[in-house]
Amino acid sequence: MSRFILLCLVMIALNTLQAQQTYLAECQQKLKNSMEYTLEVARMMPEEKYNYKPVADEMSFGAQLLHITSNLNWLTSDYLGGKKLDKDLDSQAYTKAEVIAILEEGYALAAAALTNFKPEQLEESVKFFAGPMTKRQILTLLNDHQTHHRGQILVYLRLNEIKPPRYRGW
């Protein structure tokens, strides 16, 4: 009986590791797809509309992109072992080309963090302002935050009579 239980425990551990590896690979693919989609959206807005805001108390189109970059960098550098981006992400003085270059660099650093991240780290708990979270939850937040702000800038495009690209999210 004890050999059977040991075999079951080994099988469970192997299945758990395989599930963690699969989840991490899916997160890496999702980040790549999100990067490509966000960059396509960023390139669609004309330079003269990068300061566009639908209302005064919203972030501008360019500021939304820098905010996405800031969050990517904060979550991956503070919680997932990534490198810190050395840019002023609060500046309003960047050109369209500079914002896109910063966005590309931010995504590259986030992708590197996920590439170096180990599946067994997923269930590690971290202190977070909203309370303890697992690193798996941080990965979920990473995706949710991008989607939230990209959804806003898709509306910015439409308000400027620019049809957004077809969604691709997986």
C-alpha positions in Angstrom: 0.0 0.0 0.0 2.8 2.5 0.9 4.4 2.0 -2.6 1.1 2.8 -4.2 0.7 6.0 -2.1 4.3 7.0 -3.0 3.6 6.4 -6.7 0.4 8.5 -6.5 2.3 11.3 -4.8 5.0 11.2 -7.4 2.3 11.3 -10.2 0.6 14.2 -8.5 3.9 16.1 -8.2 4.7 15.5 -11.9 1.2 16.5 -13.0 1.5 19.7 -10.9 4.9 20.6 -12.4 3.6 20.0 -15.9 0.5 22.1 -15.3 2.8 24.9 -13.9 5.1 24.7 -17.0 2.0 24.8 -19.3 0.6 27.8 -17.4 3.9 29.7 -17.6 4.2 29.0 -21.3 0.7 30.3 -21.8 1.6 33.5 -19.9 4.6 34.0 -22.1 2.6 33.5 -25.2 -0.1 35.9 -23.9 2.4 38.6 -23.2 3.9 38.2 -26.7 0.4 38.5 -28.2 -0.5 41.5 -26.0 2.8 43.2 -27.0 2.1 42.8 -30.7 -1.5 44.0 -30.4 -0.7 46.9 -28.1 2.2 48.0 -30.4 -0.1 47.8 -33.4 -2.7 50.0 -31.6 0.1 52.5 -30.6 1.3 52.8 -34.2 -2.2 53.5 -35.5 -2.7 56.8 -33.6 -1.3 59.8 -35.4 1.6 61.6 -33.6 -0.6 64.8 -33.2 -3.2 62.7 -31.3 -0.8 61.2 -28.7 -1.9 63.9 -26.2 -5.6 63.2 -26.9 -7.8 62.7 -23.9 -11.6 62.1 -24.2 -12.1 64.1 -21.0 -9.8 66.3 -18.9 -9.3 63.9 -16.0 -8.3 60.9 -18.1 -4.7 60.0 -19.2 -3.7 60.9 -22.7 -3.3 58.2 -25.3 0.5 58.4 -24.9 0.3 58.5 -21.1 -1.9 55.3 -21.2 0.9 53.5 -23.1 3.5 54.7 -20.7 1.2 53.6 -17.8 1.0 50.1 -19.3 4.8 50.1 -19.5 5.2 51.3 -16.0 2.9 48.6 -14.6 4.6 45.8 -16.7 7.9 47.0 -15.3 6.8 47.4 -11.7 5.2 43.9 -11.5 8.0 42.1 -13.3 10.9 43.8 -11.6 9.5 44.0 -8.1 7.7 40.6 -8.0 9.0 38.3 -10.8 12.8 38.9 -10.8 13.0 41.2 -13.8 15.1 44.2 -14.5 14.0 47.7 -13.8 13.4 50.0 -16.8 15.5 53.2 -16.5 13.0 55.7 -18.0 10.9 58.5 -16.8 7.5 57.0 -17.3 5.6 60.0 -16.0 7.0 62.4 -18.6 4.5 64.0 -21.1 7.4 65.2 -23.3 7.9 62.0 -25.4 7.2 61.8 -29.1 5.2 59.0 -30.6 8.4 57.2 -31.7 9.9 57.6 -28.2 6.7 56.2 -26.5 6.7 53.2 -28.8 10.4 52.6 -28.2 9.8 52.7 -24.4 6.8 50.4 -24.8 8.9 47.9 -26.8 11.7 48.1 -24.2 9.2 47.5 -21.4 7.7 44.5 -23.1 11.2 43.1 -23.8 12.1 43.3 -20.1 8.8 41.8 -19.1 9.3 38.9 -21.6 12.8 38.3 -20.3 11.5 38.2 -16.7 8.9 35.6 -17.7 11.6 33.6 -19.7 13.8 33.4 -16.5 10.8 32.7 -14.2 10.7 29.2 -12.9 7.4 27.3 -12.7 7.9 26.3 -9.1 7.9 30.0 -8.2 4.2 30.4 -9.2 2.8 29.6 -5.7 5.4 31.7 -3.8 3.6 34.4 -1.8 4.6 38.1 -2.0 3.6 41.1 0.0 1.4 43.3 -2.2 -0.4 46.6 -1.4 -3.8 44.7 -1.7 -2.6 41.9 0.6 -0.5 38.8 0.1 -0.6 37.3 -3.4 1.0 34.4 -5.2 3.3 35.1 -8.1 0.7 33.3 -10.2 -1.8 36.0 -9.2 0.8 38.7 -10.1 1.0 37.2 -13.6 -2.8 37.3 -13.9 -2.8 41.0 -12.8 0.0 41.7 -15.4 -2.4 40.5 -18.1 -5.5 42.1 -16.7 -4.0 45.5 -16.3 -2.8 45.6 -19.9 -6.2 44.6 -21.2 -7.9 47.2 -19.1 -5.8 50.1 -20.4 -5.6 48.9 -23.9 -9.4 48.8 -23.9 -9.4 52.4 -23.0 -7.1 53.4 -25.9 -9.1 51.4 -28.3 -12.0 53.8 -27.5 -9.5 56.7 -28.0 -8.9 55.4 -31.5 -12.6 55.2 -32.2 -13.3 58.7 -30.9 -10.7 59.8 -33.5 -12.5 57.8 -36.2 -9.7 55.2 -36.4 -10.9 51.6 -36.6 -8.9 49.5 -34.1 -7.3 46.3 -35.4 -9.2 43.0 -34.9 -8.7 41.6 -31.5 -6.4 38.7 -31.0 -5.9 37.7 -27.4 -4.6 34.2 -27.0 
